[in-house]
Amino acid sequence: MAEPVLQVQGLHVNYRVKSHSFEVLHDIDLDVAAGSVVGIVGESGCGKSTLASAMMRLLPPNGRVTSGRLALHGRDLLTLSCRELREVRGREIGMIFQDPLTSLNPTFRVSTQMINAQRAHADTGGRRRDELRAEAVRMLERVGIPDPQLRIDDYPHQFSGGMRQRIIVATTLLLQPNVLICDEATSALDVTIQAQILQILTELCREQGTALVVISHDIGVISQLADQVLVLYAGRVVESGAAAEVLQRPQHPYTRKLLAAVPSRHRRDERLSTIPGRVPSLAELPAGCTFADRCHAAQDACTNGEPPLVDVAGRQVRCLPEVRDAAPSVELPGDAAPAASGAERESSVLVRTEQLRVHFAGRRGLLDRLSAKGPTAVRAVDGVDLGLDRGEIVGLVGESGSGKTTLGKALLRLVPVTGGQVVFDGTDIATLDRRRWRGVRRGLQMIFQEPYGSLSPRLRVDQLVTEPYRINKTPPQDQYGVDELLGLVGLAAEQATKYPHELSGGQARRVGIARALAMQPAVVVADEPTAGLDVSAAAAILNLLQDLRDRLSLTLLIITHDLNVVGYVADRIAVMKQGAIVEIDTADRVMDVPQHPYTRDLLAAIPELPHDAPSSA
């Protein structure tokens, strides 16, 4: 292996909260060579982003490296002054952060921010502002921003979340750092744009020798990019080695569980594996192995002391030999009977659209104003015919801006319809007055994309899930109890007294689902139900949606840009592009023999695990 550009040795990081100090990273070793890619995976709370922040010397004020070494080109970053770090950051080591909103200044135009970044961190060689601007436009075009010459002068709030992430990627790549740390850099992007970004990163490694550290909960992305993989759990490396070895022949029970939870069309007849419990609080770590209380094969010896990292089959594993060898005792994901397919259910259309159109007035440009022309209409949904059968799961896929969410909202009359019909159980909902619509809309509910944004921070969970009853003045005899609603979505009764900020992302998503189920709907529109979740939490949500469909005969429209999700869970798939459905068929036919070129492009861009990756833990 080539000499490492970035070297982490024996790194320990502590956080101080009030009067207590607790360790969040324990004895981390990591070598990143020029032109290589190291992937870091693990659930939320395992220390991935803390490790990235430590490597950039960007820990929060209460965080401190207590021991270890961080070396960039042999130079210890821990000994550098603030002025010296400013010269190193951006130019020698850069980072693409997870949340683009916190990385872009809302008060400055994108052009100003990209030009200032070049002036502060890159060797501009005395180039003029217009030359730096042209370079920024070129990079925006490369990452897929439409009309970059015009959009570069917009403010961050005028872009979608995915576009803001592309701007951050473009700005970082402009500086051409020797080491680039990507913290969930593609999590908010469509598969086609994600593929473009991954291609750009691959070219950086090949052409410029850039070393990459990629943090992601998408193991398919890690499989496609990484040469080496580190699996973190509770601030510790539990397995590390060559990507092909770790992802195809994992040795640690935690790695096996993560891989068994990845949805794929190749696992349609299996129930996804989930990991029981939660990552332990780093302030109160259990004695012995930190994974023992969630491990299927844990033994008494696991609590006697923390296992050391040992060499096993060409990689390092933090697990006792007798526990690793107990893997065959794991419940296989395919042990549960698969849900009935759409073809096996009685076909009965419950909701349908006929030539549905939703148009929005666009912005008037300067030429439009001078010529007295009206604004150009944005055809978000343009002549869509779609039917959903009772008890069916339909996946709606497409890129950002294709009209997926607008179509879902139009089904529930949450956006004004320009033309066409939405017919629910034989009734055109557009003809209903407010009183009659209130009675009908109980049967149509939505699970919104952002769980925290759709839950009032001032209400407890018990108040949130019963809020629909207060709004609709539902008689007590027609109401679910709080415990019953939480039980439907797999939440314990003690969660009822918590506020949204006290919940994990997966728990907040389940509260949103419970609230949608309160009115006993016939149709639920789920907008990106697994977005931003760890692979295990996402698997639990997908299992839950399938269970609810079977138990409650729900009809589900799942809106997502993740084709692995719909390939696994949906009976039929509708592909949407520029406001129109360009292909719709059974999931197997769309995924295996796509007919439309756009569908083939989407499928070609999916990052997947090798087919021989383990499907059991």
ROKOL-717621 format. One record per residue (C-alpha): residue in three letters; x, y, z. Coordinates in steps of 0.05 Angstrom, whole numbers, padded with zeros to 5 digits, always signed. Layout:
<sites>
ALAXYZ
...
</sites>
This chain:
<sites>
MET+00000+00000+00000
ALA+00024+00070-00017
GLU+00047+00118+00038
PRO-00015+00146+00072
VAL-00033+00219+00058
LEU-00077+00221+00120
GLN-00060+00179+00181
VAL-00102+00171+00244
GLN-00068+00133+00301
GLY-00098+00114+00369
LEU-00149+00171+00366
HIS-00191+00183+00429
VAL-00243+00238+00431
ASN-00283+00260+00492
TYR-00344+00305+00499
ARG-00358+00344+00562
VAL-00431+00353+00580
LYS-00443+00395+00643
SER-00396+00365+00695
HIS-00387+00298+00661
SER-00338+00276+00607
PHE-00349+00215+00564
GLU-00311+00182+00508
VAL-00343+00184+00439
LEU-00285+00155+00398
HIS-00241+00100+00425
ASP-00173+00080+00396
ILE-00187+00095+00322
ASP-00134+00076+00270
LEU-00142+00097+00198
ASP-00094+00103+00139
VAL-00116+00137+00074
ALA-00068+00133+00015
ALA-00067+00179-00045
GLY-00118+00159-00096
SER-00153+00110-00049
VAL-00223+00112-00019
VAL-00240+00092+00052
GLY-00313+00082+00069
ILE-00341+00090+00140
VAL-00408+00059+00157
GLY-00450+00051+00220
GLU-00515+00074+00250
SER-00529+00144+00276
GLY-00494+00156+00341
CYS-00435+00110+00326
GLY-00385+00168+00318
LYS-00378+00173+00242
SER-00389+00249+00237
THR-00348+00260+00300
LEU-00290+00224+00268
ALA-00297+00268+00206
SER-00299+00331+00249
ALA-00238+00309+00288
MET-00198+00297+00224
MET-00215+00369+00203
ARG-00201+00396+00273
LEU-00274+00421+00275
LEU-00298+00389+00339
PRO-00350+00430+00378
PRO-00326+00471+00438
ASN-00343+00414+00486
GLY-00304+00363+00444
ARG-00231+00348+00454
VAL-00179+00299+00426
THR-00151+00267+00490
SER-00098+00225+00457
GLY-00075+00200+00389
ARG-00045+00230+00326
LEU-00075+00262+00263
ALA-00022+00269+00209
LEU-00031+00300+00140
HIS+00030+00288+00095
GLY+00066+00271+00160
ARG+00048+00338+00192
ASP+00011+00331+00259
LEU-00054+00370+00252
LEU-00063+00371+00328
THR-00003+00417+00336
LEU-00025+00469+00285
SER-00048+00539+00304
CYS-00114+00568+00279
ARG-00077+00608+00225
GLU-00040+00547+00201
LEU-00104+00506+00201
ARG-00138+00559+00157
GLU-00084+00549+00105
VAL-00092+00473+00108
ARG-00167+00469+00106
GLY-00198+00472+00038
ARG-00132+00471+00002
GLU-00102+00407+00030
ILE-00160+00374+00065
GLY-00233+00390+00050
MET-00300+00367+00074
ILE-00370+00361+00043
PHE-00418+00367+00102
GLN-00482+00329+00111
ASP-00530+00389+00117
PRO-00522+00439+00060
LEU-00564+00491+00096
THR-00511+00498+00150
SER-00455+00503+00099
LEU-00485+00559+00055
ASN-00494+00630+00080
PRO-00567+00649+00066
THR-00549+00724+00058
PHE-00500+00716+00001
ARG-00510+00695-00071
VAL-00480+00628-00092
SER-00432+00664-00139
THR-00403+00705-00081
GLN-00394+00644-00037
MET-00360+00602-00091
ILE-00313+00659-00112
ASN-00295+00675-00039
ALA-00280+00602-00026
GLN-00230+00602-00084
ARG-00197+00666-00060
ALA-00192+00641+00012
HIS-00168+00570+00001
ALA-00144+00558-00071
ASP-00083+00582-00109
THR-00119+00630-00156
GLY-00055+00655-00190
GLY-00081+00726-00191
ARG-00141+00709-00234
ARG-00196+00761-00240
ARG-00265+00755-00211
ASP-00297+00739-00278
GLU-00247+00681-00288
LEU-00263+00653-00219
ARG-00337+00660-00234
ALA-00329+00623-00300
GLU-00293+00566-00263
ALA-00350+00563-00213
VAL-00402+00561-00269
ARG-00364+00504-00302
MET-00364+00464-00238
LEU-00439+00477-00225
GLU-00453+00450-00295
ARG-00411+00389-00281
VAL-00452+00371-00219
GLY-00517+00379-00255
ILE-00544+00448-00238
PRO-00589+00470-00296
ASP-00575+00539-00327
PRO-00514+00550-00283
GLN-00497+00617-00315
LEU-00563+00644-00288
ARG-00573+00603-00225
ILE-00504+00620-00197
ASP-00531+00689-00178
ASP-00589+00660-00138
TYR-00591+00654-00062
PRO-00588+00586-00027
HIS-00662+00587-00008
GLN-00680+00589-00082
PHE-00653+00519-00092
SER-00680+00451-00072
GLY-00644+00411-00018
GLY-00612+00366-00070
MET-00588+00426-00111
ARG-00558+00459-00049
GLN-00520+00395-00036
ARG-00493+00397-00108
ILE-00470+00469-00097
ILE-00431+00447-00035
VAL-00399+00390-00075
ALA-00381+00438-00131
THR-00351+00490-00084
THR-00308+00437-00049
LEU-00285+00406-00114
LEU-00263+00474-00140
LEU-00208+00475-00087
GLN-00180+00407-00109
PRO-00158+00385-00039
ASN-00109+00327-00028
VAL-00157+00294+00020
LEU-00233+00300+00014
ILE-00280+00278+00070
CYS-00352+00267+00047
ASP-00403+00263+00103
GLU-00467+00236+00071
ALA-00450+00278+00010
THR-00500+00244-00036
SER-00556+00226+00013
ALA-00603+00281-00012
LEU-00590+00268-00086
ASP-00628+00230-00140
VAL-00595+00167-00165
THR-00575+00199-00231
ILE-00543+00260-00198
GLN-00513+00215-00145
ALA-00482+00174-00200
GLN-00453+00237-00231
ILE-00423+00259-00165
LEU-00394+00190-00152
GLN-00364+00191-00221
ILE-00332+00259-00208
LEU-00304+00234-00142
THR-00276+00172-00177
GLU-00243+00216-00230
LEU-00212+00258-00175
CYS-00180+00196-00145
ARG-00156+00171-00213
GLU-00133+00237-00245
GLN-00109+00279-00186
GLY-00092+00226-00134
THR-00143+00254-00085
ALA-00153+00211-00023
LEU-00227+00203-00004
VAL-00260+00187+00063
VAL-00333+00172+00049
ILE-00384+00169+00106
SER-00451+00141+00085
HIS-00510+00099+00110
ASP-00519+00076+00038
ILE-00477+00013+00036
GLY-00488+00008-00039
VAL-00450+00074-00047
ILE-00394+00048-00003
SER-00391-00017-00043
GLN-00385+00022-00108
LEU-00332+00071-00085
ALA-00290+00045-00028
ASP-00225+00005-00029
GLN-00225-00002+00047
VAL-00283-00002+00096
LEU-00287+00016+00170
VAL-00349-00006+00209
LEU-00361+00037+00270
TYR-00405+00020+00329
ALA-00410+00061+00393
GLY-00346+00099+00377
ARG-00305+00037+00363
VAL-00280+00002+00300
VAL-00314-00066+00302
GLU-00289-00089+00233
SER-00243-00061+00180
GLY-00210-00087+00117
ALA-00215-00090+00042
ALA-00284-00069+00018
ALA-00296-00132-00023
GLU-00279-00177+00037
VAL-00318-00138+00090
LEU-00381-00129+00048
GLN-00384-00199+00017
ARG-00356-00240+00075
PRO-00368-00200+00139
GLN-00342-00229+00204
HIS-00372-00184+00258
PRO-00446-00196+00276
TYR-00460-00121+00270
THR-00433-00118+00199
ARG-00474-00179+00180
LYS-00537-00146+00209
LEU-00525-00081+00171
LEU-00517-00118+00105
ALA-00579-00161+00117
ALA-00620-00097+00126
VAL-00604-00069+00057
PRO-00667-00068+00012
SER-00660-00094-00059
ARG-00703-00122-00114
HIS-00662-00186-00106
ARG-00693-00194-00037
ARG-00766-00185-00054
ASP-00784-00253-00024
GLU-00747-00239+00041
ARG-00764-00200+00103
LEU-00709-00149+00117
SER-00668-00162+00179
THR-00669-00108+00232
ILE-00624-00097+00292
PRO-00663-00097+00358
GLY-00653-00041+00407
ARG-00612+00022+00397
VAL-00540+00044+00397
PRO-00522+00052+00470
SER-00513+00121+00499
LEU-00439+00138+00497
ALA-00447+00167+00567
GLU-00470+00100+00594
LEU-00435+00045+00555
PRO-00448-00026+00578
ALA-00392-00068+00607
GLY-00356-00112+00558
CYS-00375-00114+00485
THR-00417-00053+00468
PHE-00458-00093+00417
ALA-00473-00152+00464
ASP-00544-00131+00484
ARG-00564-00128+00410
CYS-00525-00188+00386
HIS-00561-00254+00369
ALA-00500-00295+00388
ALA-00477-00258+00452
GLN-00448-00303+00506
ASP-00430-00292+00579
ALA-00358-00279+00559
CYS-00380-00218+00520
THR-00395-00180+00584
ASN-00329-00197+00618
GLY-00288-00147+00579
GLU-00286-00111+00513
PRO-00258-00155+00458
PRO-00194-00129+00425
LEU-00186-00117+00350
VAL-00155-00181+00322
ASP-00133-00202+00252
VAL-00184-00249+00221
ALA-00181-00272+00148
GLY-00143-00211+00125
ARG-00182-00158+00163
GLN-00190-00133+00235
VAL-00250-00154+00277
ARG-00270-00136+00348
CYS-00307-00200+00367
LEU-00295-00265+00404
PRO-00282-00326+00359
GLU-00339-00366+00390
VAL-00388-00310+00376
ARG-00365-00301+00304
ASP-00373-00376+00293
ALA-00445-00374+00319
ALA-00470-00336+00258
PRO-00511-00395+00230
SER-00559-00389+00289
VAL-00584-00322+00262
GLU-00656-00318+00238
LEU-00654-00311+00163
PRO-00690-00252+00131
GLY-00726-00299+00085
ASP-00756-00341+00142
ALA-00819-00298+00144
ALA-00871-00311+00091
PRO-00869-00259+00037
ALA-00927-00212+00029
ALA-00977-00228-00026
SER-00962-00194-00091
GLY-01009-00146-00125
ALA-01025-00199-00176
GLU-01049-00246-00120
ARG-01099-00196-00092
GLU-01167-00181-00119
SER-01160-00123-00167
SER-01206-00066-00147
VAL-01186+00006-00162
LEU-01195+00049-00100
VAL-01166+00115-00123
ARG-01150+00138-00193
THR-01129+00200-00231
GLU-01153+00218-00300
GLN-01112+00268-00341
LEU-01092+00302-00276
ARG-01056+00368-00285
VAL-01024+00413-00233
HIS-00991+00476-00262
PHE-00957+00531-00224
ALA-00943+00602-00248
GLY-00868+00610-00261
ARG-00824+00671-00249
ARG-00826+00726-00301
GLY-00757+00741-00329
LEU-00733+00809-00352
LEU-00751+00796-00425
ASP-00820+00773-00404
ARG-00832+00837-00366
LEU-00807+00881-00422
SER-00850+00845-00473
ALA-00911+00844-00426
LYS-00913+00768-00430
GLY-00943+00728-00374
PRO-00901+00681-00333
THR-00887+00612-00362
ALA-00927+00558-00327
VAL-00890+00502-00291
ARG-00925+00437-00310
ALA-00911+00399-00245
VAL-00963+00345-00262
ASP-00984+00342-00335
GLY-01038+00293-00356
VAL-01026+00236-00307
ASP-01070+00173-00308
LEU-01057+00129-00248
GLY-01098+00077-00211
LEU-01085+00046-00143
ASP-01118-00020-00126
ARG-01142-00038-00056
GLY-01087-00066-00013
GLU-01034-00050-00066
ILE-00966-00017-00056
VAL-00946+00028-00115
GLY-00878+00059-00118
LEU-00872+00127-00151
VAL-00800+00143-00172
GLY-00765+00198-00210
GLU-00715+00254-00202
SER-00725+00316-00161
GLY-00772+00363-00197
SER-00807+00307-00235
GLY-00872+00321-00199
LYS-00875+00261-00151
THR-00892+00298-00087
THR-00940+00346-00123
LEU-00978+00286-00151
GLY-00981+00255-00081
LYS-01008+00320-00052
ALA-01058+00328-00108
LEU-01088+00260-00089
LEU-01104+00291-00021
ARG-01125+00359-00047
LEU-01065+00391-00013
VAL-01048+00430-00076
PRO-01097+00463-00125
VAL-01111+00420-00186
THR-01109+00455-00254
GLY-01149+00402-00291
GLY-01169+00328-00293
GLN-01199+00286-00238
VAL-01180+00250-00174
VAL-01232+00196-00160
PHE-01232+00163-00092
ASP-01279+00104-00081
GLY-01322+00127-00139
THR-01325+00201-00118
ASP-01291+00259-00154
ILE-01261+00295-00095
ALA-01257+00361-00132
THR-01334+00365-00131
LEU-01339+00359-00056
ASP-01355+00419-00013
ARG-01316+00431+00051
ARG-01363+00392+00096
ARG-01366+00331+00052
TRP-01292+00333+00038
ARG-01276+00331+00112
GLY-01314+00266+00117
VAL-01279+00236+00056
ARG-01209+00259+00071
ARG-01206+00216+00133
GLY-01195+00158+00085
LEU-01136+00193+00051
GLN-01075+00208+00094
MET-01002+00227+00082
ILE-00936+00211+00115
PHE-00893+00273+00102
GLN-00820+00271+00081
GLU-00791+00309+00140
PRO-00814+00276+00204
TYR-00791+00330+00252
GLY-00817+00386+00208
SER-00887+00354+00207
LEU-00891+00344+00282
SER-00905+00403+00328
PRO-00846+00411+00376
ARG-00895+00436+00430
LEU-00936+00372+00432
ARG-00921+00305+00465
VAL-00925+00241+00425
ASP-00993+00223+00456
GLN-01020+00291+00435
LEU-00992+00285+00365
VAL-01021+00217+00348
THR-01090+00236+00375
GLU-01091+00306+00344
PRO-01133+00281+00284
TYR-01188+00262+00332
ARG-01192+00332+00361
ILE-01191+00364+00292
ASN-01246+00318+00264
LYS-01286+00314+00330
THR-01283+00238+00326
PRO-01329+00202+00376
PRO-01290+00164+00430
GLN-01318+00097+00406
ASP-01285+00108+00338
GLN-01217+00125+00366
TYR-01155+00082+00375
GLY-01123+00088+00444
VAL-01054+00120+00448
ASP-01021+00054+00467
GLU-01058+00019+00410
LEU-01034+00070+00359
LEU-00962+00066+00383
GLY-00967-00010+00384
LEU-00988-00010+00310
VAL-00922+00022+00291
GLY-00878-00015+00340
LEU-00867+00039+00392
ALA-00867+00026+00467
ALA-00920+00059+00510
GLU-00867+00100+00548
GLN-00853+00139+00484
ALA-00921+00173+00492
THR-00896+00226+00540
LYS-00836+00247+00498
TYR-00829+00308+00453
PRO-00805+00303+00381
HIS-00735+00327+00396
GLU-00727+00268+00444
LEU-00740+00217+00389
SER-00692+00186+00339
GLY-00705+00196+00265
GLY-00737+00127+00259
GLN-00781+00138+00320
ALA-00804+00206+00294
ARG-00821+00173+00228
ARG-00862+00120+00264
VAL-00900+00175+00302
GLY-00918+00206+00235
ILE-00943+00139+00211
ALA-00984+00128+00274
ARG-01017+00196+00265
ALA-01033+00180+00193
LEU-01065+00114+00216
ALA-01108+00146+00270
MET-01167+00160+00224
GLN-01164+00088+00197
PRO-01150+00110+00125
ALA-01158+00067+00063
VAL-01101+00103+00025
VAL-01035+00129+00052
VAL-00986+00170+00012
ALA-00916+00161+00041
ASP-00866+00214+00016
GLU-00794+00189+00022
PRO-00810+00145+00083
THR-00738+00121+00092
ALA-00700+00184+00073
GLY-00644+00201+00122
LEU-00652+00137+00162
ASP-00598+00087+00180
VAL-00602+00022+00141
SER-00631-00016+00201
ALA-00683+00038+00217
ALA-00702+00042+00143
ALA-00710-00034+00140
ALA-00756-00031+00201
ILE-00799+00022+00167
LEU-00805-00019+00103
ASN-00823-00081+00143
LEU-00874-00040+00181
LEU-00907-00013+00118
GLN-00914-00083+00090
ASP-00943-00108+00156
LEU-00993-00051+00159
ARG-01015-00064+00088
ASP-01028-00137+00104
ARG-01061-00125+00172
LEU-01103-00064+00154
SER-01112-00074+00079
LEU-01080-00007+00066
THR-01067+00020-00003
LEU-00999+00054-00004
LEU-00967+00102-00053
ILE-00893+00106-00035
ILE-00856+00166-00065
THR-00781+00158-00066
HIS-00718+00169-00107
ASP-00689+00103-00079
LEU-00703+00049-00131
ASN-00676-00004-00084
VAL-00734+00013-00036
VAL-00789+00007-00088
GLY-00756-00053-00121
TYR-00762-00088-00054
VAL-00829-00065-00027
ALA-00875-00045-00085
ASP-00924-00088-00125
ARG-00922-00039-00183
ILE-00875+00018-00201
ALA-00893+00083-00236
VAL-00835+00123-00265
MET-00846+00198-00270
LYS-00808+00249-00312
GLN-00824+00322-00323
GLY-00894+00316-00296
ALA-00914+00254-00335
ILE-00913+00180-00321
VAL-00868+00149-00374
GLU-00873+00076-00351
ILE-00916+00036-00304
ASP-00916-00040-00293
THR-00905-00093-00241
ALA-00842-00083-00200
ASP-00808-00145-00229
ARG-00819-00122-00301
VAL-00798-00050-00289
MET-00735-00071-00251
ASP-00716-00129-00296
VAL-00740-00110-00366
PRO-00751-00034-00367
GLN-00781-00007-00431
HIS-00768+00068-00427
PRO-00698+00096-00436
TYR-00707+00141-00375
THR-00724+00081-00332
ARG-00662+00045-00358
ASP-00620+00106-00341
LEU-00647+00108-00269
LEU-00634+00033-00259
ALA-00564+00039-00288
ALA-00548+00092-00235
ILE-00568+00050-00174
PRO-00508+00034-00129
GLU-00517-00038-00107
LEU-00482-00090-00066
PRO-00453-00149-00104
HIS-00506-00202-00114
ASP-00467-00251-00073
ALA-00467-00206-00012
PRO-00498-00242+00047
SER-00573-00236+00056
SER-00570-00262+00127
ALA-00535-00240+00189
</sites>
